[in-house]
């Protein structure tokens, strides 16, 4: 009973804060992306990079800009890592080896922040700040830009263009991410997160042991790591590290930071399409999925296993931080996996089989509950298109979403979108076990635990990479040629292919006229549609992943 | 009863009929399945199958399993159980494919029968081609030389002469003459229709028979492209192309199929990690169960059946695209005359002026109308007979209205004065000098004034009545009589009224609920139009409409994103018909109209537009419902197959076997059998279409989600369990 009240109190606080932010932040973001006015620094920046802010781009141009920007970002971060030892504040660390540098560069461009390495032993402050932190900002901004472009597809009529990527990107960074991250960093510093440029301090404890206390600009990184749903930890232990997430209170702040933009974007969507109710419907679908997954995960951890040791500890406490407890941990980790942040406060592979499965499920839903900044919105809008298609047929009309007809072209892009990630996850996992040489590397080097738990580690890695989540199941040694390459490819394709399809969909929608709403139009703001959307997301994910889940956590959990 | 009252009765039944003309053809009987089996087997050819990716994969799977079953005994040691199991799976996979082709063949078979009948009309006949036709000097082509050619050799622009008893050799327009034509070969309607040169009833169709008179026809179609040719191609499904919606749905189905192929391919190596790798047979079985075979198998049958349902309603759609568009229609343009009201105005009231009795008026009105063949005139006579049987009663023997009272009889019928555009009156001049007239009030007044016997009171009464009737949206006719001595006087007015068809108001309300706006199009003035619109319950009115107005209205609606449907028959309707998203041309209309529209209604019943919309919606609903059903089915199949696959390696998995299936092999086979049988079970639904009742979108969706979504989730749990009970009886399972 105590747990229930605590859960409700924590959840209620979170929901209250997010509810307060929903309208102002959502409206603010809508204005940000619809206003014609450029700020002075923006104008200067546009002149610098040679962009005419008024020039609209077709979806192909928009996509080319995203791709070019992303590839340049990858090359830049790769180069920084490869030249690390000559850079200032490198803490004496050597150059990062090519395979890992490749993986990391893609990982941060793709907003995945999968880390095949231990940060404090691999990257210095310059790489962290000039490379990784910059990517934390811009990769999040790219996500928001693409989401806004897709929303424009619904609002524009007979338009050949969907906005200007450079303007969207600049505004997302300058007007949204930077201010909130700054506020977030200050709050985190107040909460005890470190922010300094100290090198590692070696302390001799009273007991005679030696401790290495790392320093660094953690709070500033931490804020954008969460706000931009990036998730790349400053320290290896990520948010389980007391310097990143010292108290239950900062834990909640960090959860809010992760959720605030993804849960406010539906409002932006509703505003931009001129019907707030549409935003509420999307919000409701995201919220229901998130809550259900949170409750399920928490229950599994509280009661999982059922042996006396777990009962005595008050739940499956292995791998969890005592200061956060099961409720705090599950809230953070459900948020981390549901938002494509990938930040963790515990070792996911130490969870109960089904608790761990929920972490997988959160990602397998396609990162739409509520998903990453921007990526969650465009992901769920694509699923809404699929749901509308089925439902629209069932009411006897060519399906329409927000006045746009969902025809062959739209279905093609929506289908390709929802095909991409599962294919990457399954093919990656499958190849790891199918090709004998890879299988050898996986089984003998990468997998730590025996049996199906080991299988879950690999499945988790590919799920996390392809969905651009970035969290790890722990236990898996990922710094191997195969995993560096394949996970890198999964992150790269899992990021850019869906973006390409979402933008193509945006272009195709924008080119259409907007059909008027009549009594025969399927209402997409009612609970009925919310249910349908949730059902579609659940069904598609379940059908895709049930067999591999059965082989992983389900087999393990039912192995009595 | 007379022909006249019969006509009224017919009108009433007409309005009440919603039922299709040849509904019997729509019923589905298992015999059809049997008859279509040879065709279904022919369709197994992989080259045809390729067009349906879902079923193609099933066929490949079936072939692979068969090869495996044959090869197994020669490979490593195989126990009898595995062999039996493989054979059973192979057989049922083949049956799955056959059931799919059977569905398509059955749907096509129904069209083929129809085409067979049509083909009979296409037999080559000899045509009398006119050599050097001269339309000025010899329009009737009586003097011109003719030559006999085969109808197949006629080309565009040829002129032929057709006389009573002959088949019309090709599609064309009558350029001279009038004839009654038996069009039953095409319309199924046995009553002959009148076709005449000029105007909107000049089109004739090749293969129909002239029953009387002689006509000169100008051929308007190339050989092989006649109306009947097109009809045959349509009902046979030869001209069938995938519609936009079908394409979109196919993309979704193909994507799901790709995902499931990946899922199954990955299952081998990943399960191999736990030494639980399933056999190829099991993997194929799982794949076939997962990919959306139900909808994949029935998709083309649904499309063909949709066209077929239109044919049963005696409507020919020139493309499947048009049928689909019908479901999307949001604005319906309906001509007032013939669609909303009965084709003609009917007498509703007699109003006598001061100085005349009702009896006098009624008798005079009936006398003036007795020789008037127009429906308006006939309705006056009919109303007179109804109101005053003592004064006026129709005689049955002659099938013609005749005065019955002695006084009238003695005078005889006299000389008929027909209506002309100049006089705007009609009536009868009797032998004894008495004259009766009815017509436009101003014309009648002028006629009376010539004899100078118009009283002020009568004049005032008449003016008032005329204004009143006009205000009600009716048409006033004045009635006057001139006695033998030349003294003329006005008797009163006849109130001619547009009669709104019964049951329309309810249908329009249905349409409104379906989100369709109805616009009445009429040449009437706005006041009259409003009154009728009010009475009929349409949403909007386009009054004093010219064909240009109509076209402009359609464009305006389309600008706003609406899809527009309309009916038309005249040549001047052609541009609007072409512009409309769904243009239904009446079969009685001109060939220009038929060419412009994308559907032709053989019954020429404009009200049918509403049925067409319903059929379009039904088509889409059926597709959506079966897709949902198909995908929802997968959940149960997973619960049957996944535990069966892995229970040996992970005994704990037995808790997932929530159906309590007998054994792994029986579970997998049961899922495959269910998957196959569900196709056959749904063939009738695919052909008949999902039931559609006009209701709000939300309730429609809830209902279909409940039946096909939830039903699709639950039904296979029950079905697979029942099949498993039977399968467990097979030795070896």
Interface residues (C-beta under 8 A of the other chain):
Chain A: X386 X389 X390 X391 X392 X393 X394 X395 X396 X397 X398 X403 X406 X407 X408 X410 X411 X412 X415 X416 X418 X419 X422 X423 X426 X427 X429 X430 X431 X433 X434 X439 X443 X451 X452 X455 X459 X513 X514 X515 X516 X518 X519 X520 X521 X522 X523 X526 X528 X532 X535 X539 X542 X543 X544 X546 X547 X548 X550 X551 X554 X555 X557 X558 X559 X560
Chain B: X244 X245 X247 X248 X249 X251 X252 X254 X255 X256 X258 X259 X260 X262 X263 X265 X266 X267 X268 X269 X270 X271 X272 X273 X274 X276 X290 X324 X327 X328 X330 X512 X513 X514 X515 X516 X517 X560 X561 X562 X616 X617 X618 X619 X620 X621 X623 X624 X625 X627 X628 X631 X632 X634 X635 X638 X642 X646 X649 X650 X652 X653 X655 X656 X692 X696 X697 X698 X700 X701 X702 X704 X705 X708 X709
